[in-house]
Amino acid sequence: MRQRVQMKMGTLRKIDSRITRFKVGHADARHKHDEMRLHERIASVEAVLPTLATKEDLAREFGTVRAETHREVGGLRSEMHQEFGKVRQEMHQEFGNVRQEMHQEFGNVRQEFGKVRQEMHQGFGELRREMHQEFGKVRSEIAGEIASVRSDMHALGAGLHRELHALTWRLIGTIVTVGTALVAATHFLSKISPT
């Protein structure tokens, strides 16, 4: 459409320049004919001009397009924010549920560990008592055995001392008897022998 208008405007310019070149006398008849054609062309151009877009029309169109785009983008943004909000709420709920389950599980595990600790403490307490009792029995048995060994050793030492004492006196008696017999034999031999 614009190309047509530009072509018509170009031909109008050509016609204007031709008209000025011609002499007035020769071109009067032609001038009227050209003028009629010029008026027709101008009328057709003026008929087309209202259909062409003006700057205000374009600005209005851009404004409406911008407004519609902003509305669409705003609607899309609000939908996205709503969806993200829903997703966030669902995630928070899920994380909350997971946290609660974890806390419950950890609580159960702590209770189980507490029970195990109590059982272990009770078992260790009983084991300690039994060990103390057994060690007490062992100590008393060891003390009794050591006392009996000491008394046996003392009795053996006393018996050994007595036996050694008796043997010593026997040895002394034997030596005295043998010594006396030797002295007597020597004396007897010395008297018998003629020298």
C-alpha positions as CSV (number, residue, x, y, z in Angstrom):
1,M,0.0,0.0,0.0
2,R,2.8,2.4,0.9
3,Q,4.6,1.5,-2.2
4,R,1.6,2.5,-4.3
5,V,1.4,5.8,-2.5
6,Q,5.1,6.4,-3.0
7,M,4.8,5.5,-6.7
8,K,1.8,7.9,-7.1
9,M,3.6,10.6,-5.3
10,G,6.6,10.1,-7.5
11,T,4.5,10.4,-10.6
12,L,2.9,13.5,-9.2
13,R,6.4,15.1,-8.8
14,K,7.2,14.2,-12.4
15,I,4.0,15.7,-13.5
16,D,4.7,18.9,-11.5
17,S,8.1,19.2,-13.1
18,R,6.8,18.6,-16.6
19,I,4.1,21.2,-16.2
20,T,6.6,23.9,-15.2
21,R,8.7,23.0,-18.2
22,F,6.0,23.5,-20.8
23,K,5.1,26.8,-22.1
24,V,1.8,28.2,-21.1
25,G,0.3,28.6,-24.5
26,H,0.9,25.2,-25.9
27,A,0.2,23.3,-22.8
28,D,-3.1,24.9,-21.8
29,A,-5.2,22.1,-23.3
30,R,-2.9,19.6,-22.1
31,H,-2.6,21.4,-18.8
32,K,-6.3,21.0,-18.2
33,H,-6.1,17.4,-19.0
34,D,-3.1,16.9,-16.8
35,E,-4.7,19.0,-14.1
36,M,-7.7,16.7,-14.2
37,R,-5.5,13.7,-14.0
38,L,-3.6,15.3,-11.2
39,H,-6.8,16.0,-9.3
40,E,-7.9,12.4,-9.8
41,R,-4.5,11.2,-8.6
42,I,-4.5,13.5,-5.6
43,A,-8.1,12.4,-4.8
44,S,-7.0,8.7,-5.0
45,V,-4.0,9.5,-2.8
46,E,-6.1,11.4,-0.3
47,A,-8.5,8.4,-0.3
48,V,-5.6,6.1,0.5
49,L,-4.0,8.4,3.1
50,P,-6.5,7.8,5.9
51,T,-5.9,4.1,5.7
52,L,-2.2,4.5,6.3
53,A,-0.9,4.2,9.9
54,T,0.3,7.4,11.6
55,K,2.9,7.7,14.3
56,E,0.1,8.1,16.9
57,D,-1.5,4.9,15.6
58,L,1.7,3.0,15.8
59,A,2.4,4.4,19.2
60,R,-1.1,3.3,20.3
61,E,-0.6,-0.1,18.8
62,F,2.8,-0.4,20.5
63,G,1.3,0.7,23.7
64,T,-1.5,-1.8,23.5
65,V,0.9,-4.5,22.6
66,R,3.2,-3.5,25.5
67,A,0.2,-3.4,27.9
68,E,-0.9,-6.8,26.7
69,T,2.6,-8.2,26.9
70,H,3.0,-6.7,30.5
71,R,-0.4,-8.2,31.4
72,E,0.6,-11.6,30.0
73,V,4.0,-11.5,31.6
74,G,2.5,-10.4,34.9
75,G,-0.1,-13.1,34.8
76,L,2.6,-15.6,33.9
77,R,4.8,-14.3,36.8
78,S,2.0,-14.5,39.3
79,E,1.2,-18.1,38.1
80,M,4.9,-18.9,38.4
81,H,5.1,-17.4,41.9
82,Q,1.9,-19.2,42.9
83,E,3.3,-22.5,41.6
84,F,6.7,-21.8,43.3
85,G,4.8,-21.0,46.5
86,K,2.9,-24.2,46.3
87,V,6.1,-26.2,45.6
88,R,7.8,-24.4,48.5
89,Q,4.9,-25.2,50.8
90,E,4.9,-28.8,49.7
91,M,8.7,-29.0,50.2
92,H,8.5,-27.4,53.6
93,Q,5.7,-29.8,54.6
94,E,7.7,-32.8,53.3
95,F,10.9,-31.6,55.0
96,G,8.9,-31.0,58.2
97,N,7.5,-34.5,58.0
98,V,11.0,-36.0,57.3
99,R,12.3,-34.0,60.2
100,Q,9.6,-35.2,62.5
101,E,10.2,-38.8,61.4
102,M,13.9,-38.4,61.9
103,H,13.4,-36.9,65.3
104,Q,11.1,-39.8,66.2
105,E,13.6,-42.3,64.9
106,F,16.4,-40.7,66.7
107,G,14.3,-40.5,69.9
108,N,13.6,-44.3,69.5
109,V,17.2,-45.0,68.9
110,R,18.2,-42.9,72.0
111,Q,15.6,-44.8,74.1
112,E,17.0,-48.1,72.8
113,F,20.5,-46.9,73.6
114,G,19.3,-45.8,77.0
115,K,17.8,-49.3,77.6
116,V,21.0,-51.0,76.4
117,R,23.1,-48.7,78.6
118,Q,20.9,-49.5,81.6
119,E,21.2,-53.2,80.9
120,M,24.9,-52.8,80.4
121,H,25.2,-50.9,83.7
122,Q,23.1,-53.5,85.5
123,G,25.2,-56.3,83.9
124,F,28.4,-54.5,84.8
125,G,27.2,-53.9,88.3
126,E,26.3,-57.6,88.8
127,L,29.6,-58.6,87.2
128,R,31.5,-56.3,89.5
129,R,29.6,-57.6,92.6
130,E,30.3,-61.2,91.4
131,M,33.9,-60.4,90.7
132,H,34.3,-58.7,94.2
133,Q,32.7,-61.8,95.8
134,E,34.8,-64.2,93.8
135,F,38.0,-62.1,94.5
136,G,37.0,-62.0,98.2
137,K,36.6,-65.8,98.2
138,V,39.9,-66.2,96.3
139,R,41.6,-63.8,98.7
140,S,40.3,-65.7,101.7
141,E,41.2,-69.0,100.2
142,I,44.7,-67.7,99.3
143,A,45.1,-66.3,102.8
144,G,44.0,-69.6,104.3
145,E,46.4,-71.5,102.0
146,I,49.2,-69.1,102.8
147,A,48.4,-69.4,106.5
148,S,48.4,-73.2,106.3
149,V,51.6,-73.2,104.2
150,R,53.2,-71.0,106.8
151,S,52.0,-73.2,109.7
152,D,53.2,-76.3,107.8
153,M,56.6,-74.6,107.1
154,H,56.9,-73.5,110.7
155,A,56.0,-77.0,111.8
156,L,58.5,-78.5,109.3
157,G,61.1,-76.0,110.4
158,A,60.5,-76.8,114.1
159,G,60.6,-80.6,113.3
160,L,63.7,-80.1,111.2
161,H,65.3,-78.1,113.9
162,R,64.5,-80.7,116.5
163,E,65.8,-83.5,114.3
164,L,69.0,-81.6,113.5
165,H,69.4,-80.9,117.2
166,A,69.0,-84.7,117.9
167,L,71.3,-85.6,115.1
168,T,73.9,-83.1,116.3
169,W,73.8,-84.6,119.8
170,R,74.1,-88.1,118.3
171,L,77.0,-87.0,116.2
172,I,78.6,-85.4,119.2
173,G,78.0,-88.5,121.2
174,T,79.4,-90.7,118.5
175,I,82.5,-88.5,118.1
176,V,83.0,-88.4,121.8
177,T,82.6,-92.2,122.0
178,V,84.8,-92.9,119.1
179,G,87.4,-90.4,120.2
180,T,87.5,-91.8,123.7
181,A,87.8,-95.3,122.2
182,L,90.7,-94.2,120.0
183,V,92.4,-92.5,122.9
184,A,92.0,-95.7,124.9
185,A,93.2,-97.9,122.0
186,T,96.2,-95.6,121.5
187,H,97.0,-95.7,125.1
188,F,96.5,-99.4,125.3
189,L,98.8,-100.0,122.3
190,S,101.3,-97.7,123.7
191,K,101.5,-99.8,126.8
192,I,101.6,-103.1,125.1
193,S,104.2,-102.5,122.6
194,P,107.7,-103.1,123.6
195,T,109.8,-100.5,122.5
